[in-house]
Amino acid sequence: MIVTGFMKKIIHIDMDAYFAAIEIRENPSLKGKCVIVGGPPNSRGVVSTCSYEARKFGIRSGMSSYQAWKLCPQAVFVHSSFQLYKEISAQIRSIFYTWTDMVEPVSLDEAYLDVTQNKGGIEDAVQIAREIKAEVFRQTRLTCSAGVSFNKFLAKIGSDLNKPDGLSVIGPENARDILFELPIGKFHGIGKVTAARMQKMGIHNGKDLHQRSVQELTRVFGKAGFFYYNVVRGIDQREVITEWEPKSISCESTFWDDLGSVEELLAQLRRLADKLSSRMSFKKIHGSNLILKIKYDNFELNTRSCPLPELTNDREVLYRYGEQLLIANWDCKRKVRLLGLGVGKLDCSGDCEQLELDIWN
């Protein structure tokens, strides 16, 4: 095993079943039940999130409420409390900023923190993660999971290893073992469609992926092949980003009748994500920043953006992050005239240089 170069200290914080956990906190009688946050089962609604009890039945974010009800008829469906989710997210984010200004919010319920240099002057990133988890619980009575590592990819993998209320550390000494055992569908940045393609190729876990050459992976997956080749070797030199200045490709839809329900808006967002993904794939464009445009019935226009986990044009990734932006920024008391979705920080080159840092041969 080879370790070279300066190693950063990155923490990824991911709230546990965030929306559902807030609803349970507000209504303790829901504790232990299959709680689904989203539209009612007799509507065009979708699942925003659900409790861990509901996930055992195969329910997941983005699934139609009707399908979720079929899988779990005993589930309790709860309407989303968007304003409350945003307020608590801001409260949690303020805790992050007590430690570092290098905070990259990914959505309402997760963020990357670079604590290499931190306001507490503490060298041990694991101690910082513990204190953040404890303070989040003290202030909100909500749990979160943390991953601590030397880059963003591994920190993200770590936060998902021991949910809920987990804390995992991935360093040079254990990264290889963890990644080799990890099912390919659990790799952050590998969606369901790509995972299915890999499995058909005989790539079922990180060890299988590690055995494939960069030439083969780029031939089959294009530029994304470089990402897959690197991350299974513990390579990810992406910085924690706090500001973006995107140039974008986008599509938008002006509605015949103004929309005022989250179910209608999410249905439109799904169509926009599909259309945008198709356009980007046709033009062989990838991007790393998502942009959401909301125009209200009085023609007031709001534009918001967030970073994507990697250079991508995957429709599921675009929809999932678009959903988070919509939930975080839509004023649910107002009707929407236009919805737009775009991707910035574009890469149209179709090639990528291999990163230099490797933690093992």
Beta strands, then each sheet from edge to edge (+ up, - down):
strand 1: 10-15
strand 2: 35-38
strand 3: 47-50
strand 4: 76-78
strand 5: 103-107
strand 6: 110-114
strand 7: 144-149
strand 8: 167-169
strand 9: 249-259
strand 10: 286-296
strand 11: 301-312
strand 12: 336-347
sheet 1: 5+ 6- 1+ 7- 8-
sheet 2: 3+ 2- 4-
sheet 3: 9+ 12- 10+ 11-
end
